[in-house]
Structure formats: structure tokens, C-alpha cells
Amino acid sequence: MLTELAVRNLGVIEDMELVLGTGMTAVTGETGAGKTLVVGAIDLLTGGRATPALVGPSAPEAEVEGRFVTGDRETVVRRVIPADGRSRAYIDGHLATAAALEELGRDLVDLHGQHTHQSLLRGPIQRSVLDSFGAVDTTTMAGLVDELRSVEAGLAALGGDARSRFREIDLLRHQLSEIDGAAISDPGEDERLDRDESVLADAAAHRQAAAHAVRLLSADGEVSDGLGRAQDVLAGREPFAGLVSRIADASADIADIAAEARACLDAITDDPAALAALRERRQLLAGLRRKYGSTLPEVLDFRSEAARRLDELEGYEARAASLEARRSEVTERLTAERARVLVERSEAAPRLAAVVESRLAELAMGAACLSVDVSGDAGEQVSFLLAANPGHEPLPLSRVASGGELARTMLALRLVLTAGPETLIFDEVDAGVGGTAARAVGRSLAALSTDHQVIVVTHLPQVAAYADHHVALKKAEVAGSTRVTLRTVVGEDRLVELSRMLSGSPQSASALQHAEELLESAASHRTL
């Protein structure tokens, strides 16, 4: 639900902060006090259209911020509208698009009145409303649709065109032959060949260096000769006993190194033919990498996938026959299931229309006629049509001209539904009604508020009296500009506000008495 709303420089609202609770909240105020701007602010938070005209006089920008709490999840939404330039949107402090706000808002808020993005205007939502009312189970049908889609995707993947299939088979066979012809047994062969080429390409220089090292390190070489003389000079002299031992160890190490160098020298051969063969092999592998993967492991992965695909295509006939049989069986079941759903939706449609019409009659729309149009193989195309007055052509709800009639129609629909966003907002719902009908509107809104947070902008005291919370806006002239203040009214203050709404005179004794009677009557109805 919406727990907090902050508005700055939006029209005549300079700075307003509103804390909202559960149940029903009435927003009232004299004409021009900005009541509808409160709804407009929430509309902006749910992706409504933002224009520079919304920015208050002399202000650089307008800003709206709201905090929504659903279960243990909290979401903060902010919208900034510059006096010149494009608006900015934020969700939990991160930049977002207006479309993202609208998508988020669909789950949080439903606005009923002059705002065009309310959810019940959308065909898919109207279909779900009908299904919910008529207890139409579409689970099996949806499962069959998914199954059919999967089967058709399998057929498409097989390659339905024989010529294309044979071309792909030829290509796969060529690719597999090319990869298999390389006889790659070691995924790390590239690295090994790189090392071997480095040795073979410079074999003469390697052998020359090794031979020179062997001469220097051999028993009659300079290094061994120097170590021997040093050992002889120091031998028998106590201070150098440790050094003599280390020289002996070094001589042994040098002998080992010389032996290894000689072995390396013997292992390195200057073999131009071997080098040419190695380079040819590297070129072959490089060609495979260019075609099938950047590394040999990727080339081998490509080979595995190509082999799998070839098996699939070569087994096309059997696989295709199996899938075709499955498609035929699923299609038959789906056709029967669609027919069942169509019957259930068609039977539920007039029942839903009748229940909503009875609610509309309570809301001073007794002459209104609602019909639910169902079409399509499964009745998937659902449209709510309203003729608000006798002789009028039934029109889709999105084309109903009167905001008040639309809001009351939405209220009537909401009264027969159990699901929907947690927060419901009604603007103009009481337009053109009064007396008994106004009380019926108030009672209906109060009934909704047992399962939803309901916010209603109203000019009727009979409606406001049913609210759990009452917010009053008041306009005043400040330095030549109109400014609005907001306060939550309770106790005597609420009586005074209802008195003002009844008679235009906040202190009228008769109006105050009438206001008290309205509150008592509303309270008694809410406890029934």
C-alpha cells in the first residue's frame, strides 16, 4: 500500500507531505484546492504523462515521491518534472523509465476516474476478471498451448524443408570430416607444437650454445679447472674448511649440469623436414580454429554439437513422424479444451454483467447497461461494453466519455472482484450523484476498504463520512500566489470540514448537526 506521499511545486501544491494508513482515506477541499492534483501526483508515480505545465509558478521543477509497502517489501518511487526538459524517474534511488514506473505501478495501484492507464481497461485484465468471476480454469489449456508450442519448435528445429535439410546434412558431414581428419587427440596440442617449433626453428643455435656450455663445464674446462685450483689452495686450512666442502659440492653440481647440457645437445637435431611437418600441422589446426572455434577445446565442442545435430537430421523421418503424431494429439486435446473454456466464459459473461449492473443501480446508474463480449476460439478476446444511458450504443470502457461514470463502473466491478492491486484510488466517482446514491457510493467504497487501501477524492460529505481517515486541503493567497495546505482532520475538525461541504459554512449549527448524523450513520453501517 501507499504509506507516504510527498509533493513539491506541483501546480498549486508548494510543499505537501501525506502519511496514509489502511482502510479508506477521503481527500476533500474547496474547488481549486488541488484535490485532483493529489491523484495526479500518484498517477505520475505510476508512469503517468508528465508535462512542464504541471510545474508550479516560478519553480524550476516539480517533484513527487511515494513510499509503497507490500508485505515485507518497501519501494520508493520518485518523479522529477523540470519546467523545461524531460522528466526523470527513480525506483529505489536508481534511474528508471516512465514505462518501468507504469509496469511497477500495475501491481501497486489502480486509479479509477479520468486516468487512462487503469488496469481494468485492458483486455487481458478483463479476461482474467471474467475467469475469476466464473471460476474458469484455464490451467489445462495453457499447459496444452505450451506443449504444442514445444512440439512445433521441435519440428522447426528438425528442418521441415527437405532441400534445406539435405544441404545442412552435407555441410555437417564435411565439417565433421575436416575435424576428424585432423585426428586431434590432445586439446593442448597447440601449446606443445608452439614449444617444439621454437626448438626446431633455432636448432643450430641451440646446439652451438649447448656445446659451448658443455666445454666450459666439462672436467677439463675453465670452470672445473678454476674450482679445482681454488679447492687445492684452501685445502688443509682450518678457517676455510666449510668453503672447501662447498666447492666440492659445487664441482659435483657442475658435473651434473654438464651431463644434462650434453644430453640436451644430443637430443636437439637440426631436422628441416620435421620442422616443415610441424609447421604444416600448426597451419592445419589454425584453419580449424578459424572455422570452428578460437581454441582446440572449442573446436572439439563444435564437433560434438555437429555430430549430435547430424544424428538428429539423419533420424529425421522417425523423429518427424513422432512429433507430427504428438502435434495431432495435442491439437485435438487443445481444440476440445478451448471449446470448453469458450462455453464457460460465454456462460459467465451475462452473469457477471448482471451482477455489475445491480451494483451500478445502487450507484445512481440504474439505466446503465453493461455487456461482456466474448469471442475467439477459447473466448480469449473479452471486452466490457457500457451503455451509460438508454439509447446509447454500448462502448468499450476505454471510450466512456464521463470520468464519473467510468469511475463508478470500475467501483461496481471492484465490488464483485476479490483480486487486484492493494491500493485503489477513485477520482470523480461521486460526480453527478447525491442523496441516497451518494451514501451508496460511500458504503461501497468502505466495503472495498476491508480488503484494499482505498483513497477517494470527493466533494460529497455523504462519501467522506465513510472514511477511516480524512484529509482536507485548503487554499490561500500568499504573496499574490495561491498555495495549498493539507491537514488530517479528526474529531471537531472533521465535523467542521463536513459542515463546510454540506452548506459552505463551516460553523453552521444545522450543518454541524447534519455532519454528526452523517458520521453516526456511516459508523453504524460499517459495523453491520
PLY file of the C-alpha trace (Angstrom):
ply
format ascii 1.0
element vertex 528
property float x
property float y
property float z
element edge 527
property int vertex1
property int vertex2
end_header
0.00 0.00 0.00
0.96 3.65 -0.35
2.23 4.76 3.06
3.75 8.17 2.29
3.34 10.79 -0.41
5.47 13.92 -0.77
4.65 16.59 -3.36
6.62 19.76 -4.13
5.80 22.53 -6.62
3.10 20.55 -8.39
0.52 23.08 -9.57
-0.79 24.97 -6.55
0.79 22.48 -4.14
4.06 24.02 -2.97
5.09 21.52 -0.31
2.92 18.69 0.97
3.65 15.51 2.88
0.93 12.97 3.47
1.08 9.85 5.63
-1.54 7.30 4.61
-2.95 4.35 6.51
-5.02 1.28 5.80
-8.73 1.37 5.11
-10.44 4.27 3.36
-9.00 7.77 3.11
-11.12 10.69 1.88
-9.44 13.71 0.29
-11.62 16.82 0.34
-11.27 20.55 -0.14
-12.87 23.51 -1.80
-12.80 23.95 -5.56
-9.30 24.71 -6.80
-7.63 23.43 -3.64
-5.72 20.77 -5.56
-7.66 17.61 -4.65
-7.23 16.11 -8.08
-3.54 17.05 -8.01
-3.13 14.53 -5.18
-4.39 11.82 -7.52
-2.32 13.31 -10.32
0.79 13.00 -8.16
0.13 9.29 -7.66
-0.56 8.99 -11.38
2.92 10.41 -12.05
4.45 7.80 -9.73
2.81 5.05 -11.77
4.08 6.27 -15.14
1.50 8.95 -15.95
2.31 11.62 -18.52
4.47 14.46 -17.19
4.42 17.92 -18.79
6.11 21.21 -17.81
2.62 22.69 -17.34
2.39 20.71 -14.09
5.23 22.69 -12.52
4.13 25.37 -10.05
4.66 29.07 -10.80
8.27 30.32 -10.54
9.53 26.85 -9.57
12.40 25.24 -11.51
10.89 21.78 -11.19
8.15 19.73 -9.56
8.86 16.59 -7.57
6.68 13.72 -6.39
7.86 10.90 -4.15
5.96 7.92 -2.78
6.72 5.00 -0.49
4.92 1.72 -1.17
4.95 -1.21 1.25
3.80 -4.67 0.18
4.33 -7.38 2.77
7.96 -7.03 3.83
8.98 -5.26 0.62
9.40 -1.49 0.51
9.68 0.50 -2.73
10.38 4.23 -3.05
9.41 5.89 -6.33
10.32 9.45 -7.32
9.44 11.58 -10.33
11.03 14.94 -11.15
9.43 17.24 -13.75
11.60 20.20 -14.84
9.96 23.40 -16.04
11.92 22.84 -19.25
13.16 19.45 -20.33
12.25 15.80 -19.91
11.07 14.31 -16.65
13.24 11.91 -14.66
12.08 8.81 -12.80
13.72 6.85 -10.00
12.93 3.50 -8.37
14.70 2.96 -5.03
17.16 5.69 -5.95
18.06 4.25 -9.37
17.17 5.96 -12.64
14.21 4.36 -14.38
11.96 4.98 -17.36
8.33 6.06 -17.23
7.50 2.67 -18.77
9.22 0.96 -15.83
7.14 3.04 -13.43
3.99 2.05 -15.28
4.89 -1.64 -15.14
5.65 -1.40 -11.42
2.51 0.64 -10.79
0.25 -2.03 -12.29
0.96 -4.24 -9.30
0.77 -1.45 -6.72
-2.04 0.94 -7.63
-5.22 1.13 -9.68
-6.57 4.60 -10.46
-10.22 4.97 -11.38
-11.52 8.16 -12.88
-10.07 10.35 -15.58
-6.76 8.46 -15.75
-6.46 6.21 -18.75
-3.96 3.61 -17.54
-6.20 1.88 -15.02
-5.83 -1.86 -15.29
-9.50 -2.79 -15.81
-9.47 -1.03 -19.17
-7.08 -3.62 -20.61
-8.44 -6.63 -22.46
-6.22 -9.26 -20.78
-7.24 -7.95 -17.34
-10.92 -8.03 -18.32
-10.45 -11.64 -19.41
-8.87 -12.54 -16.08
-11.75 -10.75 -14.29
-14.26 -12.89 -16.19
-12.29 -16.07 -15.48
-12.07 -15.22 -11.79
-15.78 -14.47 -11.54
-16.83 -17.56 -13.47
-14.21 -19.84 -11.87
-12.99 -20.68 -15.37
-9.98 -23.00 -15.09
-7.55 -22.35 -17.93
-4.63 -24.29 -16.45
-5.03 -27.32 -18.71
-5.48 -25.16 -21.80
-2.37 -23.12 -21.01
-0.38 -26.31 -20.48
-1.53 -27.69 -23.84
-0.62 -24.41 -25.57
2.88 -24.63 -24.12
3.13 -28.29 -25.13
2.03 -27.55 -28.70
4.50 -24.67 -28.92
7.27 -27.03 -27.78
6.32 -29.67 -30.38
6.22 -27.10 -33.19
9.58 -25.72 -32.11
10.95 -29.26 -32.30
9.59 -29.70 -35.82
11.01 -26.36 -36.90
14.40 -27.29 -35.47
14.39 -30.54 -37.47
14.15 -28.59 -40.71
10.85 -29.07 -42.44
12.21 -28.29 -45.92
13.88 -31.40 -47.36
16.27 -29.45 -49.58
17.45 -27.30 -46.67
17.77 -30.40 -44.50
19.94 -32.22 -47.06
22.12 -29.15 -47.50
22.66 -28.98 -43.75
23.46 -32.72 -43.62
26.10 -32.30 -46.35
27.63 -29.33 -44.56
27.75 -31.15 -41.22
29.35 -34.23 -42.79
32.01 -32.04 -44.42
32.72 -30.25 -41.14
33.00 -33.50 -39.20
35.25 -35.00 -41.88
37.52 -31.97 -41.77
37.80 -32.02 -37.97
38.15 -35.80 -37.72
40.79 -35.74 -40.46
42.98 -33.69 -38.17
42.90 -36.50 -35.58
43.09 -34.16 -32.61
43.79 -36.29 -29.55
45.23 -33.64 -27.26
43.30 -30.38 -26.61
46.64 -28.85 -25.56
48.41 -29.75 -28.81
48.69 -26.11 -29.90
50.85 -25.22 -26.91
53.05 -28.30 -27.37
53.61 -27.57 -31.06
54.50 -23.99 -30.22
57.25 -25.19 -27.88
58.54 -27.79 -30.37
58.67 -25.27 -33.21
60.67 -22.87 -31.07
63.28 -25.59 -30.58
63.41 -26.87 -34.17
63.43 -23.44 -35.77
66.61 -22.47 -33.91
68.20 -25.92 -33.61
71.66 -24.92 -34.89
71.98 -22.03 -32.46
70.65 -24.20 -29.63
73.24 -26.91 -30.37
76.06 -24.37 -30.63
75.12 -22.81 -27.27
74.84 -26.22 -25.61
78.22 -27.36 -26.98
79.94 -24.21 -25.73
78.36 -24.66 -22.28
79.50 -28.29 -22.16
83.07 -27.27 -22.98
83.08 -24.66 -20.21
81.59 -27.04 -17.64
83.47 -30.24 -18.53
86.19 -31.70 -16.29
88.95 -30.05 -18.28
87.05 -26.84 -18.83
87.70 -23.44 -17.37
85.00 -23.65 -14.68
86.04 -27.06 -13.38
89.71 -26.10 -13.58
89.12 -22.93 -11.57
87.11 -24.76 -8.92
89.85 -27.43 -8.64
92.61 -24.86 -8.14
90.54 -22.99 -5.53
89.95 -26.21 -3.63
93.69 -27.05 -3.70
94.69 -23.61 -2.40
92.28 -23.74 0.55
92.65 -27.42 1.42
94.08 -28.09 4.90
93.44 -24.58 6.16
91.01 -24.73 9.07
89.28 -21.32 8.55
88.25 -22.42 5.06
87.10 -25.95 5.81
83.45 -25.04 5.14
84.31 -23.35 1.86
86.33 -26.34 0.71
83.29 -28.56 1.33
81.01 -26.21 -0.60
83.49 -26.04 -3.51
83.43 -29.84 -3.62
79.60 -29.77 -3.74
79.68 -27.11 -6.46
82.06 -29.23 -8.50
79.62 -32.15 -8.28
76.69 -29.88 -9.31
78.71 -28.53 -12.23
79.41 -32.08 -13.37
75.66 -32.88 -13.24
74.80 -29.71 -15.17
77.41 -30.52 -17.78
75.91 -34.00 -18.20
72.39 -32.58 -18.64
73.64 -29.99 -21.14
75.32 -32.78 -23.12
72.05 -34.78 -23.08
70.11 -31.75 -24.37
72.75 -31.24 -27.06
72.35 -34.84 -28.21
68.51 -34.53 -28.18
68.40 -31.45 -30.41
68.60 -32.31 -34.07
68.66 -29.91 -36.96
65.80 -31.52 -38.94
64.27 -29.25 -41.64
61.80 -31.96 -42.66
60.46 -32.30 -39.10
60.17 -28.51 -38.83
58.24 -28.31 -42.10
55.87 -31.07 -40.96
55.32 -29.35 -37.63
54.52 -26.03 -39.32
52.13 -27.75 -41.69
50.35 -29.30 -38.70
50.09 -25.92 -36.98
48.64 -24.40 -40.15
46.04 -27.17 -40.32
44.96 -26.58 -36.71
44.89 -22.80 -37.26
42.49 -23.34 -40.18
40.18 -25.38 -37.95
40.27 -22.68 -35.28
39.33 -20.02 -37.82
36.25 -22.01 -38.80
35.09 -23.75 -35.66
36.42 -22.09 -32.52
39.14 -19.86 -31.17
40.79 -22.76 -29.28
41.13 -26.50 -29.87
38.75 -27.32 -26.97
36.15 -25.10 -28.69
36.77 -26.90 -31.99
36.16 -30.23 -30.25
32.97 -28.84 -28.64
31.78 -27.77 -32.09
32.47 -31.28 -33.35
30.34 -32.81 -30.58
27.41 -30.48 -31.31
27.71 -31.05 -35.07
27.65 -34.83 -34.53
24.54 -34.51 -32.35
22.79 -32.36 -34.95
23.75 -34.76 -37.77
22.29 -37.70 -35.85
19.12 -35.68 -35.34
18.79 -34.79 -39.02
19.65 -38.28 -40.26
16.94 -39.62 -37.97
14.52 -37.01 -39.30
11.85 -39.30 -40.65
11.33 -41.19 -37.41
11.65 -38.06 -35.28
9.33 -36.06 -37.55
6.71 -38.80 -37.57
6.81 -38.94 -33.77
6.46 -35.18 -33.43
3.69 -34.99 -36.04
1.71 -37.64 -34.19
2.23 -35.78 -30.95
1.18 -32.50 -32.56
-2.00 -34.05 -33.89
-2.86 -35.49 -30.47
-2.12 -32.25 -28.59
-4.05 -30.17 -31.15
-7.10 -32.38 -30.76
-7.00 -32.09 -26.98
-6.40 -28.34 -27.19
-9.34 -27.84 -29.53
-11.63 -29.63 -27.10
-10.22 -27.68 -24.15
-10.67 -24.35 -25.95
-14.27 -25.24 -26.70
-14.87 -25.99 -23.02
-13.30 -22.70 -21.92
-15.34 -20.80 -24.54
-18.56 -22.30 -23.18
-17.65 -21.44 -19.57
-16.64 -17.88 -20.44
-19.75 -17.37 -22.56
-21.96 -18.61 -19.72
-20.17 -16.48 -17.11
-20.31 -13.27 -19.19
-24.03 -12.45 -18.78
-23.92 -13.43 -15.10
-21.03 -11.03 -14.47
-22.81 -8.28 -16.41
-25.99 -8.76 -14.35
-24.14 -8.58 -11.02
-22.25 -5.44 -12.08
-25.47 -3.82 -13.34
-27.10 -4.41 -9.96
-24.15 -2.64 -8.33
-24.41 0.20 -10.85
-28.07 0.65 -9.94
-27.03 1.24 -6.32
-24.57 3.87 -7.57
-27.19 6.01 -9.39
-26.59 4.32 -12.74
-29.75 2.24 -12.85
-30.25 2.87 -16.56
-26.76 1.70 -17.45
-26.33 -1.48 -19.43
-23.13 -3.49 -19.19
-22.37 -6.33 -21.55
-19.38 -8.64 -21.68
-18.41 -9.52 -25.24
-16.63 -12.87 -25.66
-15.07 -14.02 -28.93
-12.25 -16.19 -30.24
-11.75 -19.95 -30.26
-11.42 -20.04 -26.48
-13.21 -16.77 -25.76
-9.78 -15.21 -25.29
-10.98 -11.85 -26.61
-13.02 -10.29 -23.81
-14.35 -6.74 -23.83
-16.55 -4.95 -21.30
-19.03 -2.65 -23.06
-21.06 0.05 -21.31
-24.11 2.00 -22.41
-24.42 4.55 -19.61
-27.84 5.80 -20.74
-30.83 4.35 -22.62
-30.45 4.57 -26.38
-26.68 4.87 -26.22
-24.52 2.44 -28.14
-22.50 0.15 -25.86
-18.86 1.21 -25.97
-15.64 -0.28 -24.61
-14.88 1.11 -21.15
-11.84 2.94 -22.51
-14.17 5.06 -24.65
-16.63 6.03 -21.92
-16.59 9.83 -22.00
-17.66 10.62 -18.44
-14.96 10.21 -15.81
-17.64 9.86 -13.13
-19.50 7.12 -14.96
-16.27 5.29 -15.65
-15.17 5.56 -12.01
-18.49 4.21 -10.75
-18.38 1.38 -13.28
-14.92 0.49 -12.02
-16.20 0.67 -8.45
-19.03 -1.70 -9.34
-16.56 -4.09 -10.96
-14.22 -3.91 -8.00
-17.08 -4.82 -5.69
-17.51 -8.16 -7.43
-13.79 -8.95 -7.60
-11.52 -10.38 -4.94
-8.13 -9.70 -6.52
-6.36 -6.59 -7.75
-3.71 -4.12 -6.60
-3.65 -3.37 -2.89
-4.23 0.37 -3.37
-7.34 1.61 -5.21
-7.80 5.31 -5.97
-11.09 6.85 -7.08
-11.46 10.30 -8.60
-14.82 11.70 -9.75
-16.57 8.55 -8.52
-19.34 10.71 -6.99
-19.77 13.05 -9.96
-23.45 13.68 -10.65
-24.84 11.83 -7.63
-26.22 12.87 -4.30
-28.55 11.82 -1.51
-29.16 8.09 -1.26
-26.87 7.31 -4.20
-24.04 9.23 -2.55
-24.44 7.16 0.59
-24.39 4.01 -1.56
-21.11 5.15 -3.11
-19.68 5.74 0.36
-20.83 2.35 1.62
-19.38 0.64 -1.46
-16.02 2.32 -1.03
-15.98 1.42 2.65
-16.76 -2.20 1.76
-13.82 -2.24 -0.65
-11.52 -0.86 2.04
-11.81 -4.02 4.12
-9.52 -5.77 1.60
-7.82 -2.80 -0.06
-6.38 0.58 0.75
-8.92 2.98 -0.79
-8.18 6.65 -1.49
-11.10 8.72 -2.78
-11.19 12.33 -3.90
-14.71 13.52 -3.16
-16.83 16.64 -2.86
-19.70 14.79 -1.15
-19.90 14.69 2.65
-22.02 11.54 2.41
-19.00 9.77 0.88
-16.33 11.36 3.09
-18.25 10.33 6.22
-17.49 6.67 5.50
-13.72 7.20 5.50
-11.40 5.85 8.19
-9.10 8.82 7.58
-10.00 12.28 6.31
-7.52 14.68 4.67
-8.61 18.25 3.95
-6.87 20.64 1.56
-7.25 24.39 1.88
-6.08 27.08 -0.49
-4.89 30.53 0.50
-3.37 33.60 -1.13
0.28 34.03 -0.16
2.21 36.98 -1.63
-0.14 37.10 -4.58
0.06 33.36 -5.28
-2.39 30.59 -4.48
-0.95 28.00 -2.12
-2.46 24.85 -0.66
-2.09 23.44 2.83
-3.06 19.94 3.93
-4.08 18.50 7.26
-5.66 15.36 8.60
-8.96 16.24 10.26
-10.35 14.32 13.24
-12.93 14.98 15.91
-14.35 18.52 15.84
-12.17 19.47 12.87
-13.75 16.72 10.83
-17.24 17.89 11.76
-16.29 21.40 10.65
-14.98 20.12 7.29
-18.12 18.06 6.67
-20.21 21.10 7.64
-18.35 23.17 5.06
-19.02 20.51 2.45
-22.71 20.41 3.36
-23.51 24.10 3.48
-20.43 26.09 2.60
-20.46 27.39 6.17
-18.09 25.52 8.50
-19.79 26.84 11.65
-23.45 26.39 10.66
-25.21 24.78 13.60
-27.61 22.82 11.42
-24.80 21.72 9.11
-22.69 20.64 12.08
-25.61 18.60 13.39
-26.14 17.06 9.96
-22.42 16.26 9.76
-22.58 14.47 13.09
-25.58 12.48 11.88
-23.69 11.50 8.73
-20.75 10.21 10.77
-23.04 8.26 13.09
-24.95 6.77 10.17
-21.75 5.80 8.37
-20.34 4.25 11.53
-23.49 2.21 12.09
-23.46 0.91 8.52
-19.78 -0.06 8.77
-20.45 -2.16 11.86
-23.32 -4.09 10.28
0 1
1 2
2 3
3 4
4 5
5 6
6 7
7 8
8 9
9 10
10 11
11 12
12 13
13 14
14 15
15 16
16 17
17 18
18 19
19 20
20 21
21 22
22 23
23 24
24 25
25 26
26 27
27 28
28 29
29 30
30 31
31 32
32 33
33 34
34 35
35 36
36 37
37 38
38 39
39 40
40 41
41 42
42 43
43 44
44 45
45 46
46 47
47 48
48 49
49 50
50 51
51 52
52 53
53 54
54 55
55 56
56 57
57 58
58 59
59 60
60 61
61 62
62 63
63 64
64 65
65 66
66 67
67 68
68 69
69 70
70 71
71 72
72 73
73 74
74 75
75 76
76 77
77 78
78 79
79 80
80 81
81 82
82 83
83 84
84 85
85 86
86 87
87 88
88 89
89 90
90 91
91 92
92 93
93 94
94 95
95 96
96 97
97 98
98 99
99 100
100 101
101 102
102 103
103 104
104 105
105 106
106 107
107 108
108 109
109 110
110 111
111 112
112 113
113 114
114 115
115 116
116 117
117 118
118 119
119 120
120 121
121 122
122 123
123 124
124 125
125 126
126 127
127 128
128 129
129 130
130 131
131 132
132 133
133 134
134 135
135 136
136 137
137 138
138 139
139 140
140 141
141 142
142 143
143 144
144 145
145 146
146 147
147 148
148 149
149 150
150 151
151 152
152 153
153 154
154 155
155 156
156 157
157 158
158 159
159 160
160 161
161 162
162 163
163 164
164 165
165 166
166 167
167 168
168 169
169 170
170 171
171 172
172 173
173 174
174 175
175 176
176 177
177 178
178 179
179 180
180 181
181 182
182 183
183 184
184 185
185 186
186 187
187 188
188 189
189 190
190 191
191 192
192 193
193 194
194 195
195 196
196 197
197 198
198 199
199 200
200 201
201 202
202 203
203 204
204 205
205 206
206 207
207 208
208 209
209 210
210 211
211 212
212 213
213 214
214 215
215 216
216 217
217 218
218 219
219 220
220 221
221 222
222 223
223 224
224 225
225 226
226 227
227 228
228 229
229 230
230 231
231 232
232 233
233 234
234 235
235 236
236 237
237 238
238 239
239 240
240 241
241 242
242 243
243 244
244 245
245 246
246 247
247 248
248 249
249 250
250 251
251 252
252 253
253 254
254 255
255 256
256 257
257 258
258 259
259 260
260 261
261 262
262 263
263 264
264 265
265 266
266 267
267 268
268 269
269 270
270 271
271 272
272 273
273 274
274 275
275 276
276 277
277 278
278 279
279 280
280 281
281 282
282 283
283 284
284 285
285 286
286 287
287 288
288 289
289 290
290 291
291 292
292 293
293 294
294 295
295 296
296 297
297 298
298 299
299 300
300 301
301 302
302 303
303 304
304 305
305 306
306 307
307 308
308 309
309 310
310 311
311 312
312 313
313 314
314 315
315 316
316 317
317 318
318 319
319 320
320 321
321 322
322 323
323 324
324 325
325 326
326 327
327 328
328 329
329 330
330 331
331 332
332 333
333 334
334 335
335 336
336 337
337 338
338 339
339 340
340 341
341 342
342 343
343 344
344 345
345 346
346 347
347 348
348 349
349 350
350 351
351 352
352 353
353 354
354 355
355 356
356 357
357 358
358 359
359 360
360 361
361 362
362 363
363 364
364 365
365 366
366 367
367 368
368 369
369 370
370 371
371 372
372 373
373 374
374 375
375 376
376 377
377 378
378 379
379 380
380 381
381 382
382 383
383 384
384 385
385 386
386 387
387 388
388 389
389 390
390 391
391 392
392 393
393 394
394 395
395 396
396 397
397 398
398 399
399 400
400 401
401 402
402 403
403 404
404 405
405 406
406 407
407 408
408 409
409 410
410 411
411 412
412 413
413 414
414 415
415 416
416 417
417 418
418 419
419 420
420 421
421 422
422 423
423 424
424 425
425 426
426 427
427 428
428 429
429 430
430 431
431 432
432 433
433 434
434 435
435 436
436 437
437 438
438 439
439 440
440 441
441 442
442 443
443 444
444 445
445 446
446 447
447 448
448 449
449 450
450 451
451 452
452 453
453 454
454 455
455 456
456 457
457 458
458 459
459 460
460 461
461 462
462 463
463 464
464 465
465 466
466 467
467 468
468 469
469 470
470 471
471 472
472 473
473 474
474 475
475 476
476 477
477 478
478 479
479 480
480 481
481 482
482 483
483 484
484 485
485 486
486 487
487 488
488 489
489 490
490 491
491 492
492 493
493 494
494 495
495 496
496 497
497 498
498 499
499 500
500 501
501 502
502 503
503 504
504 505
505 506
506 507
507 508
508 509
509 510
510 511
511 512
512 513
513 514
514 515
515 516
516 517
517 518
518 519
519 520
520 521
521 522
522 523
523 524
524 525
525 526
526 527
